[in-house]
Amino acid sequence: MDPFENVELGATGVTVTRLGMGLAPIGGLFSPVGDETAVAAVDEAWRLGVRFFDTAPFYGAGLSERRAGRALRRHDRSRYTLGTKVGRLIRDEASEESEVWTEKSGAVFDFSAAGVRASHEESLRRLGLDRVDVLHLHDPDDHFTEAATQALPALAQLRKEGAVRAVSAGMNQSAMLTEFARTGLLDCVLLAGRYSLLDQSGLADLLPECRRRNIAVIVGGVYNSGVLADPFRPATFDYRPAPPEVVARAQAMARLCDRHGVPLRAAALQFPLAHPAVTSVLVGMRSPEEAADAAAMARVRIPGGLWRDLADAWLLDREIPVPLP
C-alpha cells in the first residue's frame, strides 16, 4: 500500500494521504521542541509526500496551530488537507518563544454552538489560513449531551455553509464515537489508540458501524503514545507510564518482528490500514528525523509470516485483518 496515495474521506471529496502527520508533538508534547525544528519537521514530511496534517488548539496552547500555519502557508493550499479541533477554548496562549506544551493555557471545555464557531475562528487566526478542511469534536467524553445537541449540529452547519468540508469527532474511546457515528452527521472519525497492535477495542463497535455508513476512520496513536515505538526503554501507554504487562506484550511483539527483520514501529504503523474502514493513520512527528522515520516505516515490506507468528503466539487474533505482503 502506497503511504502517500491520496484516498477520499468517505464521500466528502476531501482526500488524504494514507500516512498523515499528527501535530501534537510540535506543540511540545512530552519534551520541548524549538520553533525551527517544528517547522522543519513539517517541511520534511511535505518533502516526503505527506499531504494530510492534523492539529488542535489544545496542542501547546495554540503553539502547534501557529507553527503548522507558518510551515503550510508556503505551500499551495489546494494540495493538502488540514484538520483541527473544537471543544476547548484557549484563554492563555503560549508565547512565541515557548518550546514545551503548557498546561497553564486556561483551556476551557466549550461544546456550545457559539463555542464551536469561536474555536473555529480562533484556529483560522492562529493558522493564518482561510480554511481548514476537517473539523473534529475534541475529546467530548464528559460532555456528550452538549456535544451531540449543540456542537455537532454547529459543525454540520459550518459544513453546509462551506466553511469546512468534513465533520468529525476525535476521541480515545470507541463507544461514544459510535454513538456520534449513528447521528448520521459525521463524515469521518479520529480514533486514537483503540485500534492498534495492543488494543483493538474499536473493532467491536466503531469500525463496523463506520464501514456500514461509509464514515472514514482515521487512526491515531498507532504507537499507543510510545510503547510500540520502543518497548525496551521507559515507555508510555495512553500517556501514562506503561504497565508491566503491556510492556511485556509489546516486547514479545518486538522480538517476533526482529525475527522477520521488521521494526515493531513498521508493523504498528501499517497494521490499522488493513481494515477496510480505515482510510489513514496519523503519526506524531516532532523533528525531520521522526518524519523520515515514519515515512520509512510506512514503506517497510512486512512478510505474511510475521502476522501468522503473532497469531500463533496469541498476540493477535487470527480473524483481524492484516496487511497483505
N, C-alpha and C positions, 0 to 999 in steps of 0.2 A: 504494500500500500504506500503510495507516494505521500509523505507527510506534508508536502506543500501543494497538494491537489486542492483546488477550490471546490467546495461542496455547499449545497444550499441548506440553510436552516429552515427545515420544514417546508412550507410553501410560501415563504416570505419574499423570495427573490434576493435575499441577503446571502452572500457567500462568505465562507470562512475557510482557512486552511486547516487541514486535519490537526496540525500542531499549531497551537496558539500560545501567546506569551501572557502569562499572568503577571500583573504589575505590582502586586503587593510587595515583593522584595525591594523594588526601587524606592519604596516609601520607607525603607529602613527596617523591615520585618526581621527580627532575630538579632541583627547586627547592623552597625552603621554602613551607609552607602553614600559616597560623595556624589555631588551633582554630576561631575564629568563622567564618572563610572556609570551612573544610572543612564544617562543619555547615550553613552557608548554601548550599553547593553541593548537598548532598543535599536540602535543603528546596526549592530551586528546581527540581531535577529532579522531585521529587514534584509540585510545583505544576503543572508542565508535562504530567504524565501518566505519567512513568516509574514502573513498578512492579516492576522487576527490578534487584537490586543485587548486586554480586559483589565479595567482598573476600578476604583471606587473612591468616593470622598474620604472614607474612613481610613484608607491606607496612608498612614503617615500624616493624618490630619491635613489632607489636601496636597501633600508633597508628591505623591505618586501621580495624581492628575496633572499637576503643573509640569513635572518632568516629562511625562508622556506627551503632553501637548507640545512642549519645547522640541522634542525629537520628531514627532509626527507631522508637525506643521511644515516641515521641509519636504514632505512627500505629497504626491498627487492624492487629494482626498478621495478620489474615486477608486483608488487602487487598494484600499484596505478597509477592514471592518473594525469598529471600535465599540466596545461595551463599557458601560459604567453602571452605577447602582444608586438606588434611592432607599430611604428609610432611616438614615442618620443625617442630621444636620450638624455641620461643624461650626462651632461658635468661637473657636480659638485656634486659628490655622497655624501650622508650623511655619517658622520663618524660612526665608530662602537659604539660610546657612545651615539648616537642620540636616543631619545625616542619619538620624535614627528615628524610628517610629515612636511617637509620643502618645502616651495615654492621657495627657493633660490637654485634650483637644476640645473639651467642653461638648463632646458629641452627645446629641440628644436623639433618642428614637422619635421618629415622627412619620407615621404611615397615613396621615390625613391626606386628602386630595390636595390641599394647599401646600402641605409639606412636600409632596411629590413634585409639584411644579417648582417650588422654591429650590429643592435639591437639584433638579434638572438644570435650572438656570444658573445656579452657582457652579455646577460642574462645567458648563459651557464656558463660563468666565475663567475658571482655573485652566481649562484645556486650551483656551484661546482658539476654539474651533466653533463653527456654526452649527454643528450637529453631532450627535452620537447615533450609532445605528441600532444598538441593542441596549435596552434599559431593564435592569433586573431589580426586583424587590430584594433587599439585602437582609438576610437573617431575621425574618419576621416571626421567629419561634414563639415569643411570648406576646405576640400582637396579632394573632390570626384574624380576629374579627375585624379589627380596623383595617388590616391589610387587605382582606377579602372584600370588604364592603366599600372601602374608600380608595386605598392605594391602587389596587388592581384596576378598577374602573377608570381611575385617573390616567393610568398608563395606557389603557385601551383608547382613551380619548386623545392622548398625545399621538398615538399611532394613527388614529383617524384624521387628525389634523396634519399629518405628515411630518411632525416634529421628530419622531423616531420611527424606525422601520420594523422593529421586532420587540415584543414584550416577553419578559422572562421573570423567573424568580430563582434566587440562588441561596442554597442552604446546605448545612452539614448533616441533614437528615432527609430521608426519602418519604416518610409517611405524610408530612404536611405538604411537601411538594406534590405528592399525588393528589391531595385534596385541591390544590391550586390548579393542577392539570385538568381536573374534572370540571372546572368552571367553564372551559371552552374558550378562555380569553388568552391563554398562553401560546406563544409560537415556539418557545424553547424553554429549557430549564438548565440551570447550572448546579450540578450535584457534586459536592466536594467531599472526597474521602469515603464515599459509601458505594463506590464501585471500583475497587482496587484489588490487587492480588491478596490483600489481607482482609478485606471487608467487601462482600458482595451483597450487602443487605438491600441495596437498591433494586436488585433483581427480583425481589419478592413482590414489589408493588409498582414502583415508579416506571421502570423500564418497559414492562409490558403495556402499561397504560399509555405511555408516550408513543410506543410503537403503534398502538391501535389508533391514536389520534393524530399521527404524523407531527408530533411535537419533537423537535430536535433536542437531544440530550448532549450537553457539554459537560465533560467530566473534568473536575479539578481535583487537586490533592492526590495525584496518582502515586506520589511517594509517601502518602499519609503523614505529611509535614516533616519528613526526614528519614524515618526508619527504613524505608525501602530504597533510599538513596545510598545509605551505608549503615547497615545494622551492626557493624563491628566497631563503631565509635559511639560515644554517648549520643543517643538519638531521641527525637521526639516523635510522639504518635498523637495525632489530634491536638497538636500544640502544647502537649504536656510531656514530661519525661515518660518514655515508653516503658510499659510494664514488662517484667522479665519474660512472661510467656509470649508476649508479642515479639520481643527481641529474638527469642529462641526460634519462633516460627519464621521470622524474616531471615535469620541466619541460615536456617535449613534450606530455605529457598535459594539464598545466595550460593550455598555450596553446590546445589544441583545445577544452578546456572553456570558456575565455574566449570563443571564437568563438560558442559557443552560449549565452552568458550564464549558465553554470553554474559555481559554485565547485568546484574539484577536490575539496574536502572532501565535498561533497554526493555526487559520483559515487563517491568511495571508500567512503563510509558505506553507500550504497544498493546498490552492486554485489553484495556477498555474498548479500543477501536474495533475489536472483533464483533461486538454486539451490534446488530443492525439498527438499534435505536440511537446509537452514539455517533455523533457527527464529528466531534472534535475533542481534543484533550488540551487543557491549559497547563502549562508547566511554568512555575515561577523561575525567573531568571534575574539575577542581580548584577551580573557583570558580562562582558563579552565572552569570557571563558565559559560561563554557565550557559550562555546562548549557544555557543559552539558545541558544548557537550550535549545539550538537549537535541540539537539537530542530528548529531552523530548517533545518539541512542535511538532516535526515530528511524534511522536507516539501517540499523543492525539487522542482519538476516537471522531469524530465530528458527532453528530446526524443530520440526514437529515432535521429535523425541523429547525435547525439554518439557513440553506440555504434558506428554504422557508420563514422564517421570514424576512431575509434580502431582499428577493424579494418583499414580501408584503409591506415592509417599503420603497420601491423604492430605496434601497441602492445597489441593484444588479439586473441586467437584468435576467429575467426568462430563457432566451434562452442560457445563458452562461453555459458551462459545469462546474459542481461542483463535488467534491469528493463524492464517494459513502460511506454510513455509514459502 
